[in-house]
Amino acid sequence: MEPNRKERDWARTIGTVLVIMGVSVWGVYAIERYVLKMDVHSLQFLAYHLAGVIPGSLLRHHKFFVGLVKKTAK
C-alpha cells in the first residue's frame, strides 16, 4: 500500500505546481498590459493558463479518477 501512497503524493505535487503556474500566467498578463502598457490580449495567455490548469487539476484528483476507473471496470 505504501508505493501507491507515494505515487499519489507525486501526482498531487506535480498537479499543484501546474495549477500554480497556470494561474500565475495572469500575473504576467497584468504586468505586461497595465504596468508596461503593452498591446497584449487575454487570448494570448489563455492557452498557457489552460495547459497548466487542466492537467494540473487532473493530477491533483488522481486518486478519484483511479477509483472511478476501477469501479467501472468491475
Secondary structure, DSSP 8 states (H G I E B T S, - for coil): -HHHHHHHHHHHHHHHHHHHHHHHHHHHHHIIIIIS-----THHHHHHHHHHHHHHHHHHTHHHHHHHHHHHH-
